[in-house]
Amino acid sequence: MMMVDFLKKQGYLFICLGLLALLVIALFWALSIGTVKLPLVNIYNTVIEQMLSGQPIEGVDRGPVHDIVWLLRLPRLVLAALVGMGLSVCGVIMQAVVKNPLADPYILGISSGASLGATAAILLGIGVALGENFVGIAAFIGAFAMSLGVLFISNLGGRSNSVKLLLAGMALSAVCGAFSSFIVYFANNKEGMQTIAYWMMGSFAGAKWETLAVIGPIVVLAVMFFWTQSRMLNLMLLGDESALTLGTDLHIYRQIYLLVSSLIVGFVVYAAGMVGFVGLVVPHVIRMLVGTDHKKLIPVSALTGAVFLVIADGLCRVIIPRTELPIGILISLIGAPCFVYLMIKKTYGFGGN
């Protein structure tokens, strides 16, 4: 009986260990596929050799297998794992902040701010002085500025709450969408419009170790921060009035969580473009499996999101021969039907007891 109780309490730890093992397997699988197929033994030897050599990754004359693994495939897979982790956890946080299980990281208009920033950069040349990644940087600035704007408007006339945040996000999202359409309409730049369309679909192809060195610590530290906030996030599900009766004012916590989430989303948009559905579907599925306790929900969602996007990125490179399917298209094709099925199953009990 004691063993059963132990497994119930610590079961999510075994789930996390299983997901970690699955993530490693998915990484090696994704490294082996593509235009050039690599044996797993060669991949393993190349990875171990580089880790033990102490030499820079970009070293010359390291061999084609080394270059394919360390310069082309592994950076994008690490980015995919970080994006999946970040978006999944942001989805968990947003769903707690607005008390809506159907919320996602982009619900407060963050995607519209990022889209406006990218559109202005591509069609108007704003931010060209920022370097070759100026589109991503402009998108990051747009996303973060949007978050600040939502916070500012939701606090007008009194303290913000989940309803005011949603309304402010919807209003600013409409404004950003209108400005983006205005720029596209008057720019009349077909090549720029194609660039925007491709960017909106998302891609990990431009991943570099220099970028990962910045994004990696930010995402990991943010996830760890949210994990330490499990109690406050659980209180948010009860509502502001219930939290006040317990002696906790959620106002400042809600704003801090929104800003940190926006920081993650901004960097994700900067590095990979728009990748939807991950922050919506993954937390919803995991909540059905492990419950609503954020102490369990956050780490399991983070690992599941990482595994999901690593596998998805591998599939994007092999579904269509000699070309790469944008990650956003595949995620939507997988995520939308699965999400509809889960909603129907949970609401009406189809396909189960």
N, C-alpha and C positions, 0 to 999 in steps of 0.2 A: 504493500500500500504506500509506503514511504517512497519507493522508487517511482511509482506512478505519479505521485504528487510532485516529485522532483522533475520528472520529464515534462509535466504540465507547466511548471514554473520556468524551467530552463529550456523548453523546447525550441524557442526562437534562436537560442545559441547554436543548436545543432543545424537549424535552418540556415543561419549565417555562415557556418562552416561549410555546409553543402553548397551554398551560393558562391563562396570564395573558390572552392574547388571547381565549380562549374565555370567561373570566370576565367580561371587559368586554362581550362580545357578549351573554352571558346576562343581565347586569345591565340593559342597554338593552332587551332583549326583555321581561324581567319588568316593567320600568317602563312598558312600552307596553300591557300587558294588564290586564284587570280589569273591573269594572263600567263604568268609563269608559275607552274605548280612546283612546290618545294616539298621534299620528304621531311617528315617530322624530325628525323634524326639529325638532318643537316641544320634545321632551325634550332634545335636544342643545343647542338654543338656551337653554333654561331652566337647564340645568346650567352651561353656560359663563357665562351672565349672572350667576348667583349667585356663582360662584367668582371672578369678576372685580369684582363690585360692592363687596365689603368690607362689606356690610350684614348684620345678623343674619338668620338663616334665618326666624325667627318674625316678621319685619317685616310690618306691615299693608299691605293693598291691593297685594299682589304678584301677584294674579291667580290664577284657579282652577288653571291648569296648574302654576304654581309650588307651590301648596299641596299638590296631589296628589303631585307628584314629591318635594318636599323634606320635607314633613311627614308623609305617609302611607306612600308606597311605598319610598323610598330608605332610610329608617332600618331598616325591617324586612328589606330585602334585605342591607344591610350587616351586620345582626345575623345573618342566615342564613349569610352568608359566614364570619363570625367563629365561629359555632357549628360549622359544617362543618369549618373549619380546626382548631379546638380539639379537637373530638371525634375527628377522624381521627388527629391526632398523639397524643392520649392513648391511642387504640387501639394505635398502634404501640408506645408506651412500655409499656403494660400487657402486651402480647404478649411484649415482651422481658423484662420484670421477672419474669413467671411462666413464661416459656419455653413459651408455648402460643399457637399461631397463631389459636386460636379465642377468645382472650380479647378483652374489650371494656372501655371505660372504667368500666363499672358492675360488673365481675366481682367486685370485692372488697367488694361490698355498699354501695357509695357511693349507688346508686340507692335502696336501702332506707332509708338514713339520711336522704336528701333527702325521700323519701316520708313518713317519720315526722315530720320537721320541718314539712312542708306540712300534713299531716293534723292535727297538734297546733295549728297556727296557724289553720286554717279552722274546725275543730270546737270547739276549746277557747278560741280567741281569744288564744293565747299570742303575744306579740310585737306586739300591736296598736299599742302605743306607738311602734313603729319606723316608722310611716308607712304610706302606701297600698301600698307594696311589701312589706308585712310577711310575706306568704306566701313570696315568693321569698327574702327574707332568712332566714326560718326554715328553708327548704329548704337554703340554702347552709350555714347553721350545722350542720344535721343531717348533710349530706354530709361536711363537713370534720371534724366530731366523729367520724363513723364511721371516717374514714381514720386519725385519731389512735388510735382504739380498736383498729383492726386492727394498727397498728404496735406498740402496747403489748402486746397479747396474743401476737403472733407472736414477740416478744422474750422472753417468759417462758420460763424453763428453758433459756435458751441463745439464741444469735443466730438472727434470723429468716432464712428462706430462701423460695424460691418456693412450696414445698409448705406451709409453715406460714402464709404469707400467704393462700394460697387457703383453707385450713381455717379460719383466723381470720375471713376475710371471709364464708365460708358460715355460720359460727356466729352472728356478729353480725347478718348479714342475716336469719336466722331470728328472732332476738330482736326486731329492728326491725319485721319483718313481723307478729309476734305483737302487739306493742304498738299498731301501726297498726290492726289488726283489732279489738283491745280497745276503742280509742277510738271507732272507727266503730260498733261494736256498741252501746255504751252511750250514745253521743251521740244516736242516733236522729234525725238531722237530714238529711232528704231533700235539701234545697237544698244543704247543705254537702257531701253525698256527690256530688251532681252537679258541684259546683265542683271537687272533688278529681279526679273522673273526667276532666273537661275539662282540668284542669291536667296530669294524667298523660299526656294525648295530645300535649301540646306545642303551642305557637303563638308566632309572631313578631309578632302583631298589636299587642302592647303596647310595641313598640320605641320608644325615645326617644333623642334625641341626647345627653341628659345621661347616660343609662345607657351608651351606646356609648363615651362619652369615658372611662369607667372600664374597661369590659370590653375595648375594643380594644387599648389598650397592654398589658394583662395577657396577653391571648392571644398577641399578636405577640411580646412579649418572651419568653414561655414557649416558643414555637415556636423562636425563635432560640437560646434556652438549650439546648434539647434537640438542636438541630442541631450545636451545639458539642460535644455529648457523644456523638457518633457512635461514637467508638472504644470507649467504655465500654459502650454499648448493644450493639455487636457482640460484645464480650467476654461479655456476659450470655448470649448465645445459646450460648456454649461451656460455660457452667456455672461454679459457684463453684470447683470443684477445679482446672479448667483455668486459670481466671483467676489463682488463687493461684500456680500453677507459673510464670506469667508475671509474678509480682510485684505483682498488683493484688488488693486486697480489695474485693469488690463490695458488702459489707454496707451501708456508709454511703451509697453511691451509690443503691442500691435504695430506701432510705428517703427520700432527697431527691427522687428521681424520683416516688415515690408521692405525696409531699406536694404537689409542684408540679402533678402531674396532677390531684390532688384539688381544688386551688385552681381550676384551669381548669373542671373539671366542676361545682364548686360555683357558679361565676359563670354557667356555661351554664344550669344548673338554675334559678338565680335569675332569669335574663332570659327564658328560653324554656320552662321546664318540662322534662319528660322527652322527649328525642328519642333513640330507640334505633336500633340497627343501623348507624348511620353509622360509629362507631368500630370496628365488627366487620367490615363488608363492605369498606369503602374500603381499609384497610391490607392486607387479604387479597388483594384484586384487584391492587393496585399492587405488592405483593411478587411476584406471579406475573409481572409485566411488567418490573420493574427489578431484581429480586433482593433479597437480604437486607441489603445494605449500607445502614446507616441514614443515611449522608451523602446518598444519593440518595433513600432511602425517605421520609424526613421531609418534604422540600420538595414532592415530587410528591404525597404523600398529603395534605398541607395544601391545596394548590391544587385537587386533585381533590375533596376534601370541600367546599371553598367553592363550586366550580362546581355540584356535585351538589345542595347544599341551596338554592342560588339558583334553579336550574331547578325543583326540587321545590316551592319556595314559590310560584313563578309558577303552576305547575300546580294547586296547592291553591286558587287563587283563581278558576280558570276551569273546573275539571272539573264542578262543580255550579253551575248558574246562580244568581246572586243570593245565594249563601252561600259560606262558606269551609270547606273540609275540613281538619280538624286535621292538622298536618304529620306527627305520629307515625303516623297511620293510613296515609297515603300511603307513608311511608318503609318501613313494615312490609310493605305490599302489594308494593312494588318489591324491597326488600332480601331478604326471606325466600326467595322463589323463585330469585332470582339467586344467593344464597349456596348454596342446596341444589344448584343446577346446577353451580356452580364446584367444590363439593366432590366431586360425582359425576364430573365431567370430570377433575379432578386425580387422584382415587383410582383410577378404573377406565379412564381414557383414552377415555371416550365423546366422540364428536364431534370427535376430533382424532387426530393421529398419536401 
